[in-house]
Amino acid sequence: MGDPTKILILGGTAEAAGLARALFGDARVTTITSLAGRTRAPAAVPGAVRVGGFGGPEALADYLKREGIDLVVDATHPFAARISRNAARACNLAKVPRLLLARPPWTPQAGDNWVPVPDTEAAAAALADLGRRVFLAIGRQELAAFAGSAELWFLVRLVEEPETPPPLADHHLVLGRGPFAVEKEIDLLREHGIEVVVSKNSGGAGAAAKIAAARALKLPVVMIERPPAPDSETAESMAAARAWIDTRIS
């Protein structure tokens, strides 16, 4: 038996952590999970872990060559467009096979009232006609787009306490890490008199409860659509990702 296949998992999502756990203990492979470092206390994953950016696609390509990476699985957040573009470019430069592990997006169900928008700026612009009390659970990096909406009140949910306050004139901050229960989300929206929900179309189970809660309460959801992903072989499930890896293990 030759050396184990070395896999770099670009992580930060439940899918990335799940893949690292699924591969842990398989003598045919070794894994390195790369985290961007935006969360101070990320969930633990087995195998080697590195934290921080690579410095662009050329630097990532150099890392792939230097570390002898055989395969890359891009399991970053569906909205981490820059990271995915850099990974695609780096893998082309280093001639390393790359898989995009992307959870399917949510699709509207009966009873949903979605207002689809292309980005956070468009989401902020759409709110004026939908309600004054807004639930934002879109990540701290996206909050600046709503800073000019001084007439609105925001309930902001983040994973952890930010180092600086959100740039919003009138808001209340709550902390939480998914997955969330639908009944708890309904209670949260009712408690704060929420009239409209803003969400990224992240897909997956971890944040889906707020969409179900909005449906139950007949609230509109301003749904930010995903940015386009670079061309890539793609898997939408853990089983498909494992099958892709298995065909490439020496």
NUZA-349936 format. One record per atom (N, C-alpha, C): z, y, x. Coordinates in steps of 0.1 Angstrom, whole numbers, padded with zeros to 4 digits, always signed. Example, Ala and Ser with C-alpha at 12.3 -4.5 7.8 and 13.67 -1.06 7.14 Angstrom:
+0078-0057+0132+0078-0045+0123+0078-0033+0132+0071-0022+0128+0071-0011+0137+0079+0000+0129
This chain:
+0000-0012+0009+0000+0000+0000+0000+0012+0009-0009+0022+0006-0010+0034+0013+0001+0044+0010+0000+0056+0016+0010+0067+0013+0009+0070-0002+0021+0075-0008+0021+0079-0022+0012+0091-0024+0006+0091-0036-0002+0102-0040+0007+0114-0043+0004+0126-0036+0012+0137-0037+0007+0147-0048+0015+0150-0058+0011+0157-0070+0019+0170-0070+0012+0181-0071+0019+0194-0074+0018+0197-0089+0029+0199-0095+0030+0202-0109+0034+0217-0110+0024+0225-0115+0027+0239-0118+0035+0240-0131+0047+0244-0130+0056+0241-0141+0062+0253-0148+0074+0252-0153+0080+0262-0161+0080+0259-0176+0074+0248-0180+0073+0244-0194+0080+0230-0197+0082+0227-0209+0088+0214-0213+0078+0203-0208+0065+0205-0209+0056+0195-0206+0056+0192-0191+0058+0203-0183+0059+0201-0168+0071+0193-0165+0083+0196-0171+0095+0189-0168+0094+0175-0173+0088+0173-0184+0086+0159-0189+0077+0151-0181+0067+0156-0175+0058+0149-0166+0065+0145-0153+0073+0155-0148+0081+0152-0136+0091+0140-0138+0097+0140-0150+0106+0129-0153+0099+0116-0155+0087+0117-0161+0079+0105-0164+0075+0098-0151+0072+0107-0141+0066+0102-0128+0078+0098-0118+0090+0103-0121+0101+0101-0111+0104+0086-0111+0105+0080-0099+0107+0066-0097+0095+0058-0095+0083+0063-0098+0071+0056-0096+0067+0057-0081+0068+0046-0074+0066+0045-0060+0052+0049-0055+0043+0050-0064+0029+0053-0061+0027+0068-0059+0037+0076-0064+0035+0091-0063+0048+0098-0058+0046+0110-0053+0057+0119-0051+0052+0132-0058+0062+0140-0063+0059+0152-0070+0066+0164-0064+0060+0175-0065+0066+0188-0063+0064+0197-0075+0074+0201-0081+0073+0210-0093+0075+0225-0088+0065+0233-0091+0065+0247-0087+0069+0256-0098+0079+0264-0097+0084+0273-0107+0082+0287-0102+0079+0296-0112+0076+0310-0108+0088+0318-0104+0100+0313-0109+0112+0320-0105+0116+0331-0114+0110+0332-0126+0113+0343-0135+0126+0341-0143+0130+0328-0144+0143+0324-0150+0153+0321-0140+0165+0327-0141+0175+0326-0131+0181+0312-0131+0182+0305-0142+0188+0292-0143+0178+0282-0151+0167+0278-0144+0158+0269-0151+0164+0256-0153+0158+0249-0163+0163+0235-0165+0159+0226-0153+0168+0217-0150+0167+0208-0139+0155+0199-0141+0148+0196-0130+0137+0186-0131+0139+0177-0118+0135+0164-0120+0136+0155-0108+0125+0157-0098+0127+0152-0086+0117+0154-0076+0119+0167-0069+0110+0170-0059+0111+0182-0052+0107+0194-0061+0114+0205-0058+0111+0218-0065+0109+0229-0056+0099+0238-0058+0098+0250-0051+0098+0262-0061+0103+0273-0056+0105+0285-0065+0098+0297-0059+0090+0304-0067+0083+0316-0062+0068+0314-0062+0061+0325-0062+0046+0325-0062+0041+0321-0049+0027+0319-0049+0020+0315-0037+0013+0326-0030+0011+0337-0036+0005+0349-0030-0010+0349-0032-0015+0343-0043-0029+0344-0047-0036+0330-0044-0049+0329-0049-0056+0316-0048-0058+0312-0034-0061+0320-0025-0064+0316-0011-0051+0310-0005-0040+0317-0007-0027+0312-0002-0023+0299-0008-0026+0297-0021-0023+0285-0027-0032+0274-0022-0045+0277-0019-0054+0267-0013-0049+0263+0000-0044+0272+0008-0038+0269+0022-0026+0260+0020-0017+0263+0010-0006+0254+0007-0010+0240+0004-0020+0239-0005-0025+0225-0009-0029+0217+0003-0036+0224+0012-0041+0217+0024-0029+0214+0034-0021+0223+0036-0009+0222+0045+0000+0211+0041+0003+0210+0028+0012+0200+0022+0006+0187+0019-0007+0186+0021-0014+0173+0018-0014+0170+0003-0015+0180-0006-0015+0177-0020-0028+0170-0024-0026+0159-0032-0038+0151-0036-0043+0155-0050-0033+0159-0059-0037+0163-0073-0028+0175-0077-0034+0183-0085-0026+0194-0091-0027+0192-0107-0015+0193-0113-0014+0194-0127-0009+0208-0131-0017+0215-0138-0014+0229-0142-0007+0227-0156+0006+0227-0156+0013+0226-0169+0021+0239-0171+0015+0250-0167+0022+0263-0170+0020+0267-0184+0027+0278-0188+0027+0283-0202+0013+0286-0206+0009+0284-0218-0005+0287-0222-0009+0302-0221+0001+0311-0219-0002+0325-0217-0001+0329-0202+0001+0320-0194+0002+0323-0179-0012+0323-0174-0021+0332-0179-0035+0331-0176-0038+0334-0161-0031+0343-0155-0034+0346-0141-0030+0334-0132-0019+0328-0134-0016+0316-0126-0026+0305-0128-0031+0303-0140-0041+0292-0142-0054+0296-0135-0058+0309-0136-0070+0313-0129-0069+0311-0114-0057+0314-0108-0055+0313-0094-0055+0298-0090-0049+0290-0099-0049+0275-0096-0063+0269-0096-0071+0273-0105-0084+0268-0106-0092+0272-0094-0091+0284-0090-0098+0289-0078-0093+0282-0065-0080+0280-0064-0074+0274-0052-0078+0259-0051-0079+0252-0062-0083+0238-0062-0097+0237-0059-0106+0246-0063-0120+0246-0059-0121+0248-0044-0113+0258-0038-0114+0260-0024-0109+0248-0016-0098+0242-0020-0092+0231-0013-0098+0217-0017-0107+0217-0027-0113+0205-0031-0102+0195-0036-0093+0199-0044-0082+0191-0049-0084+0190-0064-0085+0178-0070-0086+0177-0084-0075+0183-0092-0079+0190-0103-0069+0197-0111-0070+0193-0126-0059+0191-0132-0058+0189-0146-0050+0200-0153-0055+0205-0164-0048+0215-0172-0041+0207-0183-0028+0206-0183-0020+0200-0193-0016+0211-0203-0023+0212-0214-0021+0223-0224-0018+0218-0237-0006+0221-0242-0002+0217-0256-0012+0223-0266-0015+0216-0277-0024+0222-0287-0018+0235-0293-0026+0244-0296-0021+0256-0303-0016+0253-0317-0008+0261-0323-0004+0259-0337-0016+0263-0346-0017+0258-0357-0028+0261-0367-0021+0265-0380-0026+0274-0388-0020+0278-0400-0018+0267-0410-0007+0266-0417-0005+0257-0428-0004+0264-0441-0004+0256-0452-0003+0262-0465+0010+0270-0466+0009+0282-0471+0020+0291-0472+0022+0300-0460+0014+0298-0449+0015+0308-0438+0007+0321-0441+0012+0332-0436+0006+0345-0437+0005+0350-0423-0006+0346-0416-0008+0350-0402-0017+0362-0401-0014+0371-0392-0022+0382-0388-0026+0380-0374-0038+0374-0371-0042+0371-0357-0046+0383-0350-0041+0384-0337-0044+0396-0329-0047+0390-0315-0055+0397-0307-0058+0392-0293-0048+0394-0282-0039+0404-0284-0029+0407-0273-0017+0414-0279-0007+0417-0270+0005+0423-0275+0003+0438-0279-0006+0445-0273-0009+0458-0278-0015+0458-0292-0023+0449-0295-0028+0448-0309-0017+0444-0318-0008+0436-0313+0003+0431-0322+0012+0443-0325+0015+0452-0316+0023+0464-0318+0016+0473-0328+0003+0474-0327-0005+0483-0336-0005+0478-0350-0004+0464-0352-0005+0458-0365+0008+0460-0373+0019+0463-0366+0032+0462-0373+0034+0473-0383+0027+0484-0382+0030+0496-0390+0028+0493-0405+0019+0484-0408+0016+0481-0422+0023+0469-0427+0032+0462-0419+0037+0449-0423+0053+0449-0425+0060+0458-0419+0074+0458-0420+0081+0466-0409+0093+0471-0412+0101+0479-0402+0111+0471-0394+0114+0459-0398+0124+0451-0391+0117+0439-0386+0116+0438-0372+0107+0429-0366+0115+0419-0357+0111+0406-0357+0116+0396-0348+0106+0394-0337+0111+0397-0325+0103+0394-0313+0109+0383-0305+0101+0373-0303+0105+0362-0294+0093+0358-0285+0089+0367-0277+0077+0366-0270+0079+0367-0254+0091+0368-0250+0094+0369-0235+0096+0384-0231+0104+0386-0221+0107+0400-0217+0096+0407-0211+0086+0400-0205+0075+0407-0198+0066+0414-0208+0066+0410-0221+0057+0415-0231+0063+0426-0239+0075+0430-0237+0082+0439-0246+0077+0453-0245+0072+0457-0233+0068+0471-0231+0057+0476-0240+0049+0466-0245+0038+0470-0255+0044+0476-0268+0057+0473-0271+0063+0477-0283+0072+0490-0281+0072+0495-0269+0081+0506-0266+0078+0519-0274+0065+0521-0278+0062+0532-0285+0064+0532-0300+0070+0521-0305+0072+0519-0319+0086+0523-0323+0089+0536-0321+0102+0541-0323+0107+0540-0337+0098+0539-0347+0102+0539-0361+0106+0525-0365+0104+0515-0356+0107+0501-0360+0121+0496-0353+0127+0487-0360+0139+0480-0354+0135+0466-0350+0139+0462-0338+0135+0449-0333+0148+0440-0330+0146+0427-0335+0155+0417-0331+0148+0410-0319+0154+0410-0307+0147+0405-0296+0155+0392-0291+0148+0381-0290+0154+0369-0284+0148+0366-0270+0157+0364-0261+0153+0361-0247+0161+0348-0243+0156+0342-0233+0163+0330-0227+0176+0333-0221+0176+0345-0213+0188+0349-0206+0189+0364-0206+0201+0369-0203+0203+0383-0203+0194+0390-0192+0187+0400-0197+0178+0407-0187+0186+0416-0178+0180+0418-0166+0186+0427-0156+0186+0441-0161+0177+0446-0168+0176+0459-0174+0174+0458-0189+0179+0467-0197+0178+0466-0212+0163+0466-0216+0160+0460-0227+0146+0460-0232+0142+0475-0235+0129+0478-0232+0125+0492-0233+0121+0496-0248+0131+0493-0257+0129+0495-0271+0139+0505-0276+0135+0515-0284+0145+0525-0289+0156+0519-0297+0153+0510-0306+0162+0505-0316+0161+0490-0317+0171+0483-0311+0169+0468-0311+0183+0462-0310+0183+0448-0313+0195+0440-0310+0190+0428-0303+0197+0424-0293+0194+0413-0284+0202+0401-0287+0195+0389-0288+0202+0376-0289+0196+0367-0278+0204+0358-0273+0200+0349-0263+0199+0334-0269+0189+0327-0264+0188+0313-0268+0176+0306-0261+0178+0293-0260+0167+0285-0253+0164+0274-0263+0151+0272-0267+0146+0262-0276+0149+0248-0271+0147+0238-0279+0141+0239-0293+0152+0244-0303+0147+0251-0313+0155+0257-0323+0154+0249-0337+0164+0249-0345+0164+0242-0358+0158+0252-0368+0150+0247-0377+0144+0256-0388+0155+0263-0396+0165+0256-0400+0175+0262-0409+0183+0273-0401+0185+0271-0388+0192+0281-0381+0183+0294-0379+0170+0291-0378+0160+0303-0377+0160+0310-0390+0160+0303-0401+0160+0310-0414+0173+0318-0416+0184+0313-0412+0197+0320-0412+0196+0333-0403+0190+0332-0392+0189+0343-0383+0180+0354-0389+0169+0350-0394+0160+0360-0400+0166+0367-0412+0173+0359-0420+0180+0365-0432+0191+0374-0428+0199+0370-0418+0211+0378-0414+0206+0392-0409+0195+0393-0403+0190+0406-0397+0180+0412-0406+0177+0407-0418+0168+0414-0427+0154+0415-0421+0150+0405-0414+0136+0405-0408+0125+0405-0418+0116+0414-0416+0104+0416-0425+0091+0411-0419+0090+0409-0406+0078+0404-0400+0082+0398-0386+0075+0387-0383+0077+0380-0370+0065+0382-0361+0068+0384-0349+0057+0385-0339+0058+0373-0329+0048+0365-0328+0048+0353-0320+0036+0351-0312+0037+0346-0300+0025+0341-0293+0022+0327-0298+0009+0323-0298+0005+0310-0303+0007+0300-0291+0020+0297-0288+0023+0289-0277+0021+0274-0280+0022+0270-0292+0021+0256-0295+0034+0249-0292+0034+0236-0294+0046+0228-0290+0057+0229-0300+0067+0221-0298+0078+0220-0307+0090+0230-0304+0091+0234-0292+0102+0242-0288+0104+0255-0296+0093+0262-0299+0095+0275-0306+0088+0274-0320+0085+0263-0325+0078+0262-0338+0087+0265-0350+0100+0264-0348+0109+0266-0359+0108+0280-0365+0106+0290-0357+0105+0304-0362+0093+0305-0371+0082+0298-0368+0070+0298-0377+0073+0292-0390+0080+0281-0390+0084+0274-0402+0093+0282-0410+0102+0289-0403+0112+0298-0410+0105+0310-0417+0095+0315-0410+0087+0326-0416+0080+0321-0428+0075+0309-0428+0067+0303-0439+0077+0302-0451+0089+0296-0448+0099+0294-0459+0103+0307-0465+0104+0318-0458+0108+0331-0463+0096+0340-0467+0084+0334-0466+0072+0341-0470+0070+0355-0462+0073+0354-0449+0072+0366-0441+0059+0365-0433+0052+0376-0431+0040+0376-0423+0043+0374-0408+0034+0367-0401+0036+0365-0387+0024+0371-0380+0026+0380-0371+0016+0386-0362+0014+0376-0351+0003+0369-0351+0001+0357-0341-0008+0362-0330-0002+0362-0318-0010+0366-0306-0018+0354-0301-0031+0354-0301-0039+0343-0298-0039+0341-0282-0041+0329-0278-0041+0325-0264-0052+0332-0256-0049+0336-0244-0061+0340-0235-0069+0328-0232-0082+0331-0228-0091+0319-0225-0086+0313-0212-0087+0300-0211-0083+0292-0199-0095+0290-0191-0094+0289-0178-0105+0285-0169-0110+0271-0172-0123+0269-0170-0129+0255-0172-0121+0245-0164-0118+0234-0170-0110+0224-0163-0110+0211-0172-0107+0200-0165-0104+0188-0172-0090+0191-0179-0089+0187-0191-0077+0191-0199-0071+0179-0206-0058+0179-0207-0050+0169-0214-0041+0176-0224-0040+0171-0236-0031+0178-0246-0018+0170-0248-0017+0159-0241-0005+0151-0243+0000+0145-0230+0012+0141-0229+0018+0134-0217+0010+0121-0214+0007+0114-0225+0000+0101-0222-0014+0103-0216-0021+0114-0221-0034+0117-0215-0033+0122-0200-0022+0129-0197-0020+0133-0184-0017+0122-0175-0009+0113-0179-0006+0101-0171-0018+0092-0169-0026+0091-0179-0039+0083-0177-0048+0090-0167-0049+0103-0167-0057+0110-0157-0052+0108-0143-0038+0108-0142-0032+0106-0129-0035+0091-0124-0033+0082-0133-0034+0068-0130-0048+0064-0125-0058+0071-0130-0072+0068-0125-0074+0073-0111-0065+0082-0106-0067+0088-0093-0057+0084-0083-0048+0075-0086-0038+0070-0077-0045+0059-0068-0044+0061-0055-0050+0051-0046-0041+0039-0045
